[in-house]
Amino acid sequence: MQFKPFFLIVRPGTTVKFLNSDSVRHNVFSPDNEKYNLGTFGNGKHKNYTFNKCKKVLCSYVQLCNVHAEMEAYVVVLRSKKYAKTNRRGAFKLTNVPPGKYTLTTWSPKLRSKSIQVVVKKGKTTKVKFRLRKK
């Protein structure tokens, strides 16, 4: 009676397989971006969806089940190959980032996204600090 994993990061063009491993029927849909509804399907069955319409750096899709309102998960489509998940304190680390100027974008299901410009210098550690606010 839950989506697993709760949070999934994919690249544009990735096909995600939604498998129903419960003994009850489920539905998978998202009201975000291209808005899809995969219909209702039973135990052992699966539905696929290809995330190929995101033209932005980051697109997030809440996954919902219209049969069970308490079910919720997220698929985040990223164009960048570099990303990190924060720890419990909100800290993260990206390694092997070539020198240059970058836009760092945050995402959270409960907090507002934020983008900041970051300059990475050769042989130096770049630290960033910012505060996110509730949606």
DSSP file with accessible surface (Angstrom, degrees, kcal/mol):
  #  RESIDUE AA STRUCTURE BP1 BP2  ACC     N-H-->O    O-->H-N    N-H-->O    O-->H-N    TCO  KAPPA ALPHA  PHI   PSI    X-CA   Y-CA   Z-CA
    1    1 A M              0   0   95      0, 0.0     2,-0.3     0, 0.0    69,-0.0   0.000 360.0 360.0 360.0  32.8    0.0    0.0    0.0
    2    2 A Q        -     0   0  133     69,-0.1     2,-0.3     2,-0.0    69,-0.1  -0.988 360.0-107.4-155.2 153.3    2.9    2.3   -0.8
    3    3 A F        -     0   0   26     -2,-0.3    69,-0.1    69,-0.3    71,-0.1  -0.640  41.3-126.0 -78.0 138.6    5.1    3.3   -3.7
    4    4 A K  S    S+     0   0  168     -2,-0.3     2,-0.1     1,-0.2    69,-0.0  -0.992  91.6  29.4-133.2 126.3    8.7    2.0   -3.4
    5    5 A P  S    S-     0   0   78      0, 0.0    -1,-0.2     0, 0.0    69,-0.1   0.612  76.1-153.4 -77.3 166.6   10.9    3.8   -3.6
    6    6 A F  S    S+     0   0  104      1,-0.2    68,-2.6    -2,-0.1     2,-0.4   0.792  85.7  29.9 -70.8 -28.7    9.3    7.0   -2.2
    7    7 A F  E     +a   74   0A  58     66,-0.2     2,-0.4     2,-0.0    -1,-0.2  -0.995  69.5 179.1-140.0 125.4   11.8    9.1   -4.2
    8    8 A L  E     -a   75   0A  56     66,-2.1    68,-2.9    -2,-0.4     2,-0.5  -0.997  13.7-155.6-133.3 130.6   13.4    8.2   -7.6
    9    9 A I  E     +a   76   0A  40     -2,-0.4     2,-0.3    66,-0.2    68,-0.2  -0.906  23.7 168.5-104.3 129.3   15.8   10.3   -9.7
   10   10 A V  E     -a   77   0A  14     66,-2.6    68,-2.6    -2,-0.5     3,-0.1  -0.918  31.5-118.3-134.1 164.1   15.9    9.5  -13.4
   11   11 A R    >   -     0   0   96     -2,-0.3     3,-1.9    66,-0.2    40,-0.2  -0.652  50.8 -79.2 -95.2 156.5   17.3   11.1  -16.6
   12   12 A P  T 3  S+     0   0   38      0, 0.0    40,-0.3     0, 0.0    -1,-0.1  -0.270 119.7  30.5 -54.4 138.8   15.1   12.2  -19.5
   13   13 A G  T 3  S+     0   0   42     38,-3.5     2,-0.3     1,-0.3    39,-0.2   0.361  85.5 139.4  91.9  -4.2   14.0    9.3  -21.6
   14   14 A T  E <   -E   51   0B  49     -3,-1.9    37,-2.7    37,-0.6     2,-0.5  -0.542  45.3-142.9 -75.2 135.9   14.0    6.8  -18.7
   15   15 A T  E     -E   50   0B  73     35,-0.3     2,-0.5    -2,-0.3    35,-0.3  -0.881  13.1-156.5 -98.5 126.1   11.2    4.3  -18.6
   16   16 A V  E     -E   49   0B  18     33,-3.0    33,-2.0    -2,-0.5     2,-0.6  -0.885   6.4-144.6-104.1 133.0   10.0    3.5  -15.1
   17   17 A K  E     -E   48   0B 129     -2,-0.5     2,-0.8    31,-0.2    31,-0.2  -0.871   8.1-157.7 -98.3 118.0    8.2    0.2  -14.4
   18   18 A F  E     -E   47   0B  22     29,-3.3    29,-2.0    -2,-0.6     2,-0.4  -0.872  14.8-168.2 -98.5 107.6    5.4    0.5  -11.9
   19   19 A L  E     -E   46   0B 101     -2,-0.8     2,-0.9    27,-0.2    27,-0.2  -0.825  16.9-143.1-101.1 133.0    4.8   -3.0  -10.4
   20   20 A N        +     0   0    5     25,-2.7    24,-3.1    -2,-0.4    25,-0.3  -0.840  28.2 164.9 -94.1 107.7    1.8   -3.8   -8.3
   21   21 A S        +     0   0   93     -2,-0.9     2,-0.2    22,-0.2    -1,-0.1   0.263  47.2  96.6-105.3  10.9    3.0   -6.2   -5.6
   22   22 A D  S    S-     0   0   41      2,-0.3    22,-0.1     1,-0.1     4,-0.1  -0.558  81.8-120.6 -93.9 165.4    0.0   -5.8   -3.4
   23   23 A S  S    S+     0   0  117     -2,-0.2     2,-0.3    20,-0.1    20,-0.1   0.452  93.2  69.4 -84.9   0.1   -3.1   -8.1   -3.3
   24   24 A V  S    S-     0   0   60     18,-0.1    -2,-0.3     1,-0.0     2,-0.1  -0.784  92.5 -96.2-115.2 162.0   -5.3   -5.1   -4.2
   25   25 A R        -     0   0  143     -2,-0.3     2,-0.3    17,-0.1    17,-0.2  -0.463  41.7-169.6 -76.0 146.5   -5.7   -3.1   -7.4
   26   26 A H  E     -B   41   0A  10     15,-2.4    15,-2.9    -2,-0.1     2,-0.3  -0.911  13.4-149.3-132.2 163.0   -3.8    0.1   -7.8
   27   27 A N  E     -B   40   0A   2     -2,-0.3     2,-0.4    13,-0.3    13,-0.2  -0.936   7.6-153.9-126.9 149.8   -3.7    3.1  -10.1
   28   28 A V  E     +     0   0A   4     11,-1.0    10,-3.3    -2,-0.3    11,-0.4  -0.994  28.5 146.0-127.5 124.7   -0.7    5.3  -11.0
   29   29 A F  E     -BC  37  64A  51     35,-2.1    35,-2.8    -2,-0.4     8,-0.2  -0.977  28.7-154.5-149.5 162.0   -1.2    8.9  -12.1
   30   30 A S  E     -B   36   0A   2      6,-2.7     6,-1.1    -2,-0.3    33,-0.1  -0.986   9.5-163.0-138.5 130.8    0.5   12.3  -11.9
   31   31 A P        +     0   0   58      0, 0.0     2,-0.2     0, 0.0    32,-0.1   0.421  66.0 101.3 -86.6   2.1   -1.1   15.7  -12.2
   32   32 A D  S >  S-     0   0   52     30,-0.4     3,-2.3     4,-0.1     4,-0.2  -0.604  89.2 -30.6 -94.8 150.0    2.3   17.3  -12.9
   33   33 A N  T 3  S+     0   0   62      1,-0.3    28,-0.1    -2,-0.2    21,-0.0  -0.264 138.5  12.3  52.3-110.2    3.9   18.4  -16.1
   34   34 A E  T 3  S-     0   0   43     -2,-0.1    -1,-0.3     2,-0.0    -2,-0.1   0.500  98.5-138.5 -81.0   1.0    2.6   16.2  -18.9
   35   35 A K    <   -     0   0  144     -3,-2.3     2,-0.3     1,-0.1    -2,-0.1   0.908  27.7-174.6  49.5  98.5   -0.2   14.7  -16.6
   36   36 A Y  E     -B   30   0A  17     -6,-1.1    -6,-2.7    -4,-0.2     2,-0.4  -0.862  21.3-164.4-124.3 157.1   -0.5   11.0  -17.1
   37   37 A N  E     -B   29   0A  93     -2,-0.3    -8,-0.2    -8,-0.2     3,-0.1  -0.934   1.6-170.8-140.0 115.1   -2.8    8.2  -15.9
   38   38 A L  E     -     0   0A  26    -10,-3.3    -9,-0.1    -2,-0.4    10,-0.1   0.453  40.8-127.6 -88.2  -1.3   -1.7    4.6  -16.3
   39   39 A G  E     -     0   0A  24    -11,-0.4   -11,-1.0     8,-0.0     2,-0.4  -0.183  36.0 -52.0  84.2-178.5   -5.0    3.2  -15.2
   40   40 A T  E     +B   27   0A  53    -13,-0.2     2,-0.3    -3,-0.1   -13,-0.3  -0.781  56.4 172.7-101.4 139.3   -5.8    0.6  -12.6
   41   41 A F  E     -B   26   0A  12    -15,-2.9   -15,-2.4    -2,-0.4     3,-0.1  -0.986  20.2-123.4-148.6 155.1   -4.1   -2.8  -12.5
   42   42 A G    >   -     0   0   13     -2,-0.3     3,-1.9   -17,-0.2   -22,-0.3  -0.170  47.8 -47.8 -95.1-174.9   -3.9   -5.8  -10.3
   43   43 A N  T 3  S+     0   0   97      1,-0.3   -22,-0.2   -20,-0.1    -1,-0.2  -0.179 122.0  11.8 -56.1 134.2   -1.4   -7.9   -8.4
   44   44 A G  T 3  S+     0   0   50    -24,-3.1    -1,-0.3     1,-0.3     2,-0.2   0.334 103.3 112.6  80.8  -8.4    1.7   -9.0  -10.3
   45   45 A K    <   -     0   0  131     -3,-1.9   -25,-2.7   -25,-0.3     2,-0.3  -0.575  47.5-163.4 -92.6 160.7    0.9   -6.6  -13.2
   46   46 A H  E     -E   19   0B  83    -27,-0.2     2,-0.4    -2,-0.2   -27,-0.2  -0.965  12.0-154.7-141.8 158.8    2.9   -3.5  -14.2
   47   47 A K  E     -E   18   0B  78    -29,-2.0   -29,-3.3    -2,-0.3     2,-0.3  -0.982  16.2-144.8-129.6 144.1    2.6   -0.4  -16.2
   48   48 A N  E     -E   17   0B  84     -2,-0.4     2,-0.4   -31,-0.2   -31,-0.2  -0.822  12.3-173.4-109.2 149.8    5.4    1.6  -17.8
   49   49 A Y  E     -E   16   0B  31    -33,-2.0   -33,-3.0    -2,-0.3     2,-0.6  -0.986  13.6-148.0-141.7 132.7    5.9    5.3  -18.2
   50   50 A T  E     -E   15   0B  49     -2,-0.4     2,-1.4   -35,-0.3   -35,-0.3  -0.888   8.9-147.5-102.4 123.1    8.7    7.0  -20.2
   51   51 A F  E     +E   14   0B   0    -37,-2.7   -38,-3.5    -2,-0.6   -37,-0.6  -0.675  52.5 127.9 -89.3  84.2    9.7   10.4  -18.8
   52   52 A N        +     0   0   84     -2,-1.4    -1,-0.2   -40,-0.3   -37,-0.0   0.300  49.8  73.2-124.1  10.0   10.7   12.1  -22.1
   53   53 A K        +     0   0  124     -3,-0.2     2,-0.5     2,-0.0    -1,-0.1   0.500  62.1 112.7-105.7  -2.5    8.8   15.3  -22.2
   54   54 A a        +     0   0    4      1,-0.2     5,-0.1     5,-0.1    -3,-0.0  -0.575  32.1 171.2 -74.6 118.7   10.7   17.3  -19.6
   55   55 A K        +     0   0  159     -2,-0.5    -1,-0.2     3,-0.1     2,-0.1   0.452  53.7  83.4-104.2  -6.0   12.6   20.2  -21.3
   56   56 A K  S    S-     0   0  122      1,-0.1     3,-0.1    21,-0.0    23,-0.1  -0.391  93.3-104.9 -90.9 174.5   13.7   21.9  -18.1
   57   57 A V  S    S+     0   0   92      1,-0.2    22,-2.2    -2,-0.1    23,-0.5   0.871 107.6  17.1 -64.9 -35.5   16.8   21.2  -15.9
   58   58 A L  E     + D   0  78A  31     20,-0.2     2,-0.4    21,-0.1    -1,-0.2  -0.995  63.4 178.5-143.7 130.5   14.5   19.5  -13.4
   59   59 A a  E     - D   0  77A   3     18,-2.1    18,-3.3    -2,-0.4     2,-0.4  -1.000  12.9-159.0-129.8 132.2   10.9   18.3  -13.5
   60   60 A S  E     - D   0  76A  33     -2,-0.4     2,-0.4    16,-0.2    16,-0.2  -0.890   4.0-167.2-113.7 146.5    9.2   16.6  -10.6
   61   61 A Y  E     - D   0  75A   0     14,-2.5    14,-2.4    -2,-0.4     2,-0.3  -0.976  13.7-144.5-133.4 116.3    6.2   14.3  -10.7
   62   62 A V  E     - D   0  74A  15     -2,-0.4     2,-0.5    12,-0.2   -30,-0.4  -0.620  18.6-142.3 -76.0 138.0    4.1   13.3   -7.7
   63   63 A Q  E     + D   0  73A   3     10,-3.6    10,-1.4    -2,-0.3     2,-0.3  -0.932  27.3 175.1-104.5 125.3    2.9    9.7   -8.1
   64   64 A L  E     -CD  29  72A  40    -35,-2.8   -35,-2.1    -2,-0.5     2,-0.5  -0.868  27.7-142.1-128.6 161.4   -0.6    9.1   -6.8
   65   65 A C        -     0   0    3      6,-0.7     6,-0.3     3,-0.5     3,-0.2  -0.990   5.3-157.2-122.6 120.1   -3.1    6.2   -6.7
   66   66 A N  S    S+     0   0   95     -2,-0.5     3,-0.2     1,-0.2    -1,-0.1   0.596  95.5  55.2 -76.8  -4.5   -6.7    7.2   -7.2
   67   67 A V  S    S+     0   0   72      1,-0.3     2,-0.5   -40,-0.2    -1,-0.2   0.806 117.4  32.6 -88.7 -33.5   -7.8    4.0   -5.4
   68   68 A H    >   -     0   0   28     -3,-0.2     3,-2.0   -41,-0.2    -3,-0.5  -0.876  67.0-168.0-129.9  98.2   -5.7    4.8   -2.2
   69   69 A A  T 3  S+     0   0   98     -2,-0.5    -1,-0.1     1,-0.3    -3,-0.1   0.714  83.6  64.8 -62.0 -21.9   -5.4    8.5   -1.4
   70   70 A E  T 3  S+     0   0  131     -6,-0.1     2,-0.4     2,-0.0    -1,-0.3   0.629  79.9  99.3 -79.0 -10.2   -2.7    7.9    1.2
   71   71 A M    <   +     0   0    9     -3,-2.0    -6,-0.7    -6,-0.3     2,-0.3  -0.630  46.6 154.2 -82.8 131.3   -0.2    6.6   -1.5
   72   72 A E  E     + D   0  64A  74     -2,-0.4   -69,-0.3    -8,-0.2     2,-0.3  -0.980   7.1 153.3-156.8 140.2    2.3    9.2   -2.7
   73   73 A A  E     - D   0  63A   3    -10,-1.4   -10,-3.6    -2,-0.3     2,-0.4  -0.928  28.6-123.9-155.1 176.3    5.8    9.1   -4.1
   74   74 A Y  E     -aD   7  62A  25    -68,-2.6   -66,-2.1    -2,-0.3     2,-0.5  -0.991   9.7-166.1-136.3 138.5    8.0   11.3   -6.4
   75   75 A V  E     -aD   8  61A   5    -14,-2.4   -14,-2.5    -2,-0.4     2,-0.5  -0.993  14.8-164.5-115.7 127.8    9.9   10.9   -9.6
   76   76 A V  E     -aD   9  60A   3    -68,-2.9   -66,-2.6    -2,-0.5     2,-0.6  -0.967   6.1-153.3-115.7 123.4   12.4   13.7  -10.4
   77   77 A V  E     -aD  10  59A   0    -18,-3.3   -18,-2.1    -2,-0.5     2,-0.4  -0.876  16.4-172.7 -97.7 123.4   13.7   14.0  -13.9
   78   78 A L  E     - D   0  58A  21    -68,-2.6   -20,-0.2    -2,-0.6   -21,-0.1  -0.957  25.6-162.5-119.4 135.6   17.2   15.6  -14.0
   79   79 A R  S    S+     0   0  102    -22,-2.2     2,-0.2    -2,-0.4    -1,-0.1   0.782  75.9  80.7 -79.4 -29.8   19.1   16.7  -17.1
   80   80 A S        -     0   0   53    -23,-0.5    -2,-0.1     1,-0.1     0, 0.0  -0.505  68.8-150.1 -78.6 146.7   22.3   16.9  -15.1
   81   81 A K  S    S+     0   0  166     -2,-0.2     2,-0.6   -70,-0.0    -1,-0.1   0.568  80.6  81.4 -86.4 -11.3   24.4   13.8  -14.3
   82   82 A K        +     0   0   85     12,-0.0     2,-0.3     2,-0.0    -2,-0.1  -0.859  56.4 131.8-101.3 121.9   25.5   15.4  -11.0
   83   83 A Y        -     0   0  122     -2,-0.6     2,-0.3    10,-0.1    10,-0.0  -0.977  29.6-160.7-157.8 164.0   23.2   15.4   -8.0
   84   84 A A        -     0   0   42     -2,-0.3     2,-0.4    10,-0.1    10,-0.1  -0.992  16.4-132.9-147.8 150.9   23.2   14.5   -4.4
   85   85 A K        -     0   0  164     -2,-0.3     8,-0.2     8,-0.1     2,-0.1  -0.884  33.0-120.7-102.1 136.1   20.8   13.7   -1.7
   86   86 A T        -     0   0   78     -2,-0.4     6,-0.2     6,-0.1     2,-0.1  -0.357  19.7-124.3 -73.6 157.2   21.1   15.6    1.6
   87   87 A N    >   -     0   0   83      4,-2.5     3,-2.0    -2,-0.1    -1,-0.1  -0.240  46.2 -79.8 -85.3-173.3   21.7   13.9    4.9
   88   88 A R  T 3  S+     0   0  257      1,-0.3    -2,-0.1     2,-0.1    -1,-0.0   0.757 133.3  51.5 -62.5 -24.7   19.5   14.4    7.9
   89   89 A R  T 3  S-     0   0  227      2,-0.1    -1,-0.3     0, 0.0     3,-0.1   0.432 120.5-107.1 -90.8  -2.4   21.2   17.7    8.7
   90   90 A G  S <  S+     0   0   43     -3,-2.0     2,-0.2     1,-0.3    -2,-0.1   0.523  74.7 136.5  90.7   5.9   20.7   19.0    5.1
   91   91 A A        +     0   0   49     -6,-0.0    -4,-2.5    -5,-0.0    -1,-0.3  -0.562  25.4 173.2 -87.2 151.9   24.3   18.6    4.1
   92   92 A F        -     0   0   72     -6,-0.2     2,-0.4    -2,-0.2    -6,-0.1  -0.957  17.7-149.2-149.4 166.1   25.5   17.2    0.8
   93   93 A K        -     0   0  173     -2,-0.3     2,-0.5    -8,-0.2    -8,-0.1  -0.985   2.6-165.4-144.5 129.9   28.6   16.7   -1.2
   94   94 A L        -     0   0   61     -2,-0.4     2,-0.3   -10,-0.1     3,-0.3  -0.964  18.5-161.9-110.7 132.4   29.3   16.6   -5.0
   95   95 A T        +     0   0   80     -2,-0.5    -2,-0.0     1,-0.2     0, 0.0  -0.752  60.3  22.5-115.3 160.6   32.6   15.2   -6.0
   96   96 A N  S    S+     0   0  142     -2,-0.3    -1,-0.2     1,-0.2     0, 0.0   0.848  72.1 161.3  57.0  40.5   34.7   15.4   -9.2
   97   97 A V        -     0   0   39     -3,-0.3    -1,-0.2     1,-0.0     3,-0.1  -0.820  38.1-127.2 -90.7 119.4   32.9   18.6  -10.5
   98   98 A P        -     0   0   77      0, 0.0    22,-0.2     0, 0.0    -1,-0.0  -0.282  36.5 -86.4 -62.8 152.5   35.1   20.2  -13.1
   99   99 A P  S    S+     0   0   76      0, 0.0     2,-0.3     0, 0.0    22,-0.2  -0.254  81.9  87.8 -56.9 145.1   36.0   23.9  -12.6
  100  100 A G  E    S-F  120   0C  31     20,-2.1    20,-3.0    -3,-0.1     2,-0.4  -0.904  77.6 -60.1 153.7-177.9   33.4   26.3  -14.0
  101  101 A K  E     +F  119   0C 173     -2,-0.3     2,-0.3    18,-0.2    18,-0.2  -0.856  53.6 174.3-100.3 134.6   30.1   28.2  -13.3
  102  102 A Y  E     -F  118   0C  87     16,-3.1    16,-3.2    -2,-0.4     2,-0.6  -0.921  32.4-127.7-136.4 159.0   27.1   26.2  -12.4
  103  103 A T  E     -F  117   0C  78     -2,-0.3     2,-0.6    14,-0.2    14,-0.2  -0.958  23.3-155.0-107.0 120.1   23.5   26.6  -11.3
  104  104 A L  E     -F  116   0C  36     12,-3.2    12,-2.4    -2,-0.6     2,-0.4  -0.867  13.3-170.4 -95.6 123.7   22.7   24.6   -8.2
  105  105 A T  E     -F  115   0C  47     -2,-0.6    10,-0.2    10,-0.2     2,-0.2  -0.960   6.7-152.7-120.1 132.8   19.0   23.8   -7.9
  106  106 A T        -     0   0   20      8,-2.7     2,-0.3    -2,-0.4     8,-0.3  -0.646   9.4-170.9 -98.3 158.8   17.3   22.2   -4.9
  107  107 A W        +     0   0   45     -2,-0.2     5,-0.1     6,-0.2     3,-0.0  -0.983  12.4 158.7-148.7 140.3   14.2   20.1   -4.8
  108  108 A S        -     0   0   25      3,-0.5     5,-0.1    -2,-0.3    -2,-0.0  -0.969  42.2-129.0-154.3 146.5   12.0   18.8   -2.0
  109  109 A P  S    S+     0   0   32      0, 0.0    -1,-0.1     0, 0.0    26,-0.0   0.788 112.1  29.9 -68.8 -21.0    8.4   17.6   -1.8
  110  110 A K  S    S+     0   0  136      2,-0.1    25,-1.8    24,-0.0     2,-0.3   0.539 113.2  65.2-114.9 -10.3    7.7   20.0    1.1
  111  111 A L  B    S-G  134   0D  53     23,-0.2    -3,-0.5     1,-0.0    23,-0.2  -0.840  85.6-100.6-118.0 153.8   10.1   22.9    0.5
  112  112 A R        -     0   0  146     21,-3.3    21,-0.2    -2,-0.3    -2,-0.1  -0.457  41.8-114.3 -68.5 139.5   10.3   25.6   -2.2
  113  113 A S        -     0   0   66     -2,-0.1     2,-0.3    19,-0.1    -6,-0.2  -0.367  33.3-166.7 -69.2 154.3   13.0   24.9   -4.8
  114  114 A K        -     0   0   89     -8,-0.3    -8,-2.7    -2,-0.1     2,-0.4  -0.997   9.6-158.9-145.1 141.5   15.8   27.4   -5.0
  115  115 A S  E     +F  105   0C  70     -2,-0.3     2,-0.3   -10,-0.2   -10,-0.2  -0.979  14.4 175.2-121.6 135.3   18.5   28.0   -7.6
  116  116 A I  E     -F  104   0C  43    -12,-2.4   -12,-3.2    -2,-0.4     2,-0.4  -0.970  32.0-113.4-135.6 152.9   21.9   29.7   -6.9
  117  117 A Q  E     -F  103   0C 139     -2,-0.3     2,-0.4   -14,-0.2   -14,-0.2  -0.708  33.8-171.0 -85.8 135.6   25.0   30.3   -9.0
  118  118 A V  E     -F  102   0C  18    -16,-3.2   -16,-3.1    -2,-0.4     2,-0.5  -0.990  13.5-153.4-130.8 135.3   28.1   28.5   -7.9
  119  119 A V  E     -F  101   0C  76     -2,-0.4     2,-0.5   -18,-0.2   -18,-0.2  -0.948  10.0-159.6-109.0 123.8   31.7   28.9   -9.1
  120  120 A V  E     -F  100   0C  25    -20,-3.0   -20,-2.1    -2,-0.5     2,-0.4  -0.911   8.0-159.7-103.5 125.6   33.9   25.8   -8.8
  121  121 A K    >   -     0   0  137     -2,-0.5     3,-2.0   -22,-0.2     5,-0.0  -0.844  30.7 -94.4-107.3 144.6   37.7   26.5   -8.8
  122  122 A K  T 3  S+     0   0  182     -2,-0.4     3,-0.1     1,-0.3    -1,-0.1  -0.275 107.5   3.1 -57.6 128.9   40.3   23.9   -9.6
  123  123 A G  T 3  S+     0   0   85      1,-0.2     2,-0.3    -3,-0.0    -1,-0.3   0.535 110.1 109.0  75.1   5.5   41.7   22.3   -6.5
  124  124 A K    <   -     0   0  144     -3,-2.0     2,-0.5     2,-0.0    -1,-0.2  -0.860  67.1-127.0-116.2 150.4   39.3   24.1   -4.2
  125  125 A T        -     0   0  129     -2,-0.3     2,-0.5    -3,-0.1    -3,-0.0  -0.820  23.7-150.3 -91.0 130.0   36.3   23.1   -2.1
  126  126 A T        -     0   0   58     -2,-0.5     2,-0.4    -5,-0.0    -6,-0.1  -0.909  10.2-162.7-103.7 125.0   33.3   25.2   -2.8
  127  127 A K        -     0   0  188     -2,-0.5     2,-0.4     2,-0.0    -2,-0.0  -0.894   6.3-173.7-108.1 138.6   30.9   25.6    0.1
  128  128 A V        -     0   0   52     -2,-0.4     2,-0.4   -10,-0.1   -10,-0.0  -0.956   2.9-174.3-127.9 148.6   27.3   26.8   -0.4
  129  129 A K        +     0   0  206     -2,-0.4     2,-0.3     2,-0.0    -2,-0.0  -0.989  14.5 152.2-143.5 130.4   24.8   27.7    2.3
  130  130 A F        -     0   0   57     -2,-0.4     2,-0.5   -14,-0.0    -2,-0.0  -0.982  35.1-124.7-154.1 161.9   21.1   28.6    1.8
  131  131 A R        -     0   0  181     -2,-0.3     2,-0.3     2,-0.0    -2,-0.0  -0.945  19.9-152.5-114.0 129.9   17.8   28.4    3.6
  132  132 A L        -     0   0   53     -2,-0.5     2,-0.3   -18,-0.0   -19,-0.1  -0.775  10.0-147.7-101.8 147.5   14.8   26.7    2.1
  133  133 A R        -     0   0  155     -2,-0.3   -21,-3.3   -21,-0.2    -2,-0.0  -0.801  25.2 -94.7-113.3 154.6   11.2   27.7    3.0
  134  134 A K  B      G  111   0D 171     -2,-0.3   -23,-0.2   -23,-0.2    -1,-0.1  -0.294 360.0 360.0 -63.8 149.8    8.1   25.7    3.2
  135  135 A K              0   0  143    -25,-1.8    -1,-0.1   -26,-0.0   -24,-0.0  -0.343 360.0 360.0 -71.5 360.0    5.8   25.6    0.2
